[in-house]
Every structure is written in C-alpha cells, then in structure tokens.
Amino acid sequence: SANQNSSSPKLRFQGYNQTNGPFIQAINESAYGLKRLGFFASRTASDYTTTPTESISILNTGLVGIGTDSPSAKLEIADSASAKIRLSTTDTSLDESQELGALEYYQADNSGTAGAGVKSSIRAIADNSTASHTALTFGTSDSSNNDKLRLKISGEGDVEIKTDGKGLILNSADGTAYKITVANDGTVTSTAV
C-alpha cells in the first residue's frame, strides 16, 4: 500500500490481514524537502504486531547508514552489541594462496609510473594446500608499483616483512630509530637513522 498524501510518504509491503508490514519511507524535513530515505524492516516479533524499525537509511547527501539514521561517512554500520562486516567465500575447494576476501583502496589519480589502480590492500589468503590455514597480507604502493606485498602474517603467526633490501626501521623504547638489514648470509646489522 502507498501513502501519497503525506509530507513523508511511504510504500508498505504487507500480506493478507497484516497491519505492520515492512515499508520504505521518504522522510522529509518540513519545507526543506527530502532528508532521507528509510527502509523499515527490523522487528522484534515475527507476527506483524510490532511496527518495524529503520534498518537502512540513505541521506539526501548520499551517505548510507545501516543501524543508524544519521551516518557521517559514505557507509556507516552501527550496532548496540558488535558491528561487524563479513566477507564470505562460497568456494568449498580452496587452493593454496587463493584469496578468500580483500579490502582494496583504489586511486583514480594517474600520477607516477604506476598510475591509477589499487594502491593498498588487506587480503586474506589460503596459507597451505588444504586451506586449513589462512594468512593476512598487506600491500602498499610506491611511484613504480601498485599494491605491492609488504607484510604477511602467516596462519601460524609468523611475520614476513618485504623491504626489497631497503632495511627495516624500528624504534627503540627511547624513540631512537634503527635501520635493521639482513645480509644474504643472515648477518644482521643495526644502524641508527
């Protein structure tokens, strides 16, 4: 059913003998027009005796909220217990090094040799032939390479840092920075920088 004669019209979805079906509502703010579009689907009862609450909100600025009607980012997820984002793969026969999911950070700016593309990433990958272990990898970019592997945490907790021979910089407790380099024979050198 549709409610057209209202400053905040709604479109309700309901079956026979239902009075509180889910609905979509254009929520207006007095004379200033559309404030947000709300999707009302959450409820505490399954018998349609309770009015559904707002699950998803799209503001007139394009911001999207899940669990909040006042998002302050392109996508904001809110929950009173624990807000989660889950990336799932449905592949039941994963191979070693196969990607399970990723967060990619894309840049449209074509500057530098590497140009536009995925500049940084966090990826979950299968870490052995049976995919019983998973690893996390972190990629960053320089002027020549996009999304280059820089750090890997294995399924067993080993940490591998890719430095391309440039050395690893660590800070001591007093704040002094040291460049750590490992030679081909395994010799470790520490130099204050």
RADA-V208830 format. One record per pair of residues at least 6 apart in sequence whose ideal C-beta (glycine too) atoms are under 6 Angstrom apart, sorted by sequence separation. I is the first residue (numbers start at 0). J is the second residue. D is the distance in Angstrom with one decimal. If there is no record, write none. Layout:
I & J & D
I & J & D
This chain:
2 & 8 & 5.3
27 & 33 & 5.7
28 & 34 & 4.1
43 & 49 & 5.8
57 & 63 & 5.5
64 & 70 & 3.4
76 & 82 & 4.8
109 & 115 & 4.8
126 & 132 & 4.0
152 & 158 & 5.6
170 & 176 & 5.3
181 & 187 & 5.4
2 & 9 & 5.0
13 & 20 & 2.8
42 & 49 & 5.2
126 & 133 & 5.6
160 & 167 & 5.8
12 & 20 & 5.0
25 & 33 & 5.8
26 & 34 & 5.3
56 & 64 & 4.3
62 & 70 & 4.4
67 & 75 & 5.8
107 & 115 & 5.3
126 & 134 & 4.0
138 & 146 & 4.2
151 & 159 & 4.5
168 & 176 & 5.5
169 & 177 & 5.6
180 & 188 & 4.9
1 & 10 & 5.1
11 & 20 & 5.3
12 & 21 & 5.4
26 & 35 & 5.1
42 & 51 & 4.7
106 & 115 & 6.0
138 & 147 & 5.7
41 & 51 & 5.9
55 & 65 & 5.5
66 & 76 & 6.0
67 & 77 & 4.0
123 & 133 & 5.5
124 & 134 & 5.3
138 & 148 & 5.4
139 & 149 & 5.1
150 & 160 & 5.3
168 & 178 & 5.3
179 & 189 & 5.5
0 & 11 & 4.9
11 & 22 & 3.9
25 & 36 & 5.7
26 & 37 & 5.4
40 & 51 & 5.4
41 & 52 & 4.8
63 & 74 & 5.0
64 & 75 & 5.1
65 & 76 & 4.7
66 & 77 & 3.9
88 & 99 & 5.0
39 & 51 & 4.4
56 & 68 & 4.3
66 & 78 & 5.2
105 & 117 & 5.4
106 & 118 & 4.7
123 & 135 & 5.9
136 & 148 & 5.7
137 & 149 & 5.6
149 & 161 & 5.2
166 & 178 & 4.4
167 & 179 & 4.5
177 & 189 & 5.0
178 & 190 & 4.9
9 & 22 & 4.8
10 & 23 & 4.9
24 & 37 & 4.9
41 & 54 & 4.7
137 & 150 & 4.4
148 & 161 & 5.6
166 & 179 & 6.0
39 & 53 & 5.2
40 & 54 & 4.6
86 & 100 & 3.3
103 & 117 & 4.6
104 & 118 & 5.4
122 & 136 & 4.8
166 & 180 & 4.1
177 & 191 & 5.7
178 & 192 & 4.8
9 & 24 & 3.9
23 & 38 & 5.5
53 & 68 & 5.5
104 & 119 & 4.3
136 & 151 & 4.8
37 & 53 & 4.6
38 & 54 & 5.4
121 & 137 & 5.7
175 & 191 & 5.9
176 & 192 & 5.0
7 & 24 & 5.9
8 & 25 & 5.5
22 & 39 & 5.1
38 & 55 & 4.2
103 & 120 & 4.8
134 & 151 & 5.8
135 & 152 & 4.8
21 & 39 & 5.9
120 & 138 & 4.4
7 & 26 & 5.1
21 & 40 & 4.3
37 & 56 & 5.3
101 & 120 & 5.6
102 & 121 & 4.7
119 & 138 & 5.9
134 & 153 & 5.0
7 & 27 & 5.0
119 & 139 & 5.1
134 & 154 & 5.5
6 & 27 & 4.9
35 & 56 & 5.1
36 & 57 & 4.6
101 & 122 & 4.2
133 & 154 & 5.4
118 & 140 & 4.3
132 & 154 & 2.8
35 & 58 & 4.7
100 & 123 & 5.2
98 & 122 & 5.7
99 & 123 & 4.3
33 & 59 & 5.1
98 & 124 & 5.4
120 & 146 & 5.2
113 & 140 & 6.0
118 & 145 & 6.0
126 & 153 & 5.7
19 & 47 & 4.9
96 & 124 & 5.6
97 & 125 & 4.8
117 & 145 & 6.0
126 & 154 & 4.1
116 & 145 & 4.2
117 & 146 & 4.5
17 & 47 & 4.6
21 & 51 & 5.2
95 & 125 & 5.6
112 & 142 & 5.6
113 & 143 & 5.7
19 & 50 & 5.1
111 & 142 & 4.2
112 & 143 & 4.6
113 & 144 & 5.7
93 & 125 & 4.6
95 & 127 & 5.8
113 & 145 & 4.5
95 & 128 & 4.8
93 & 130 & 3.6
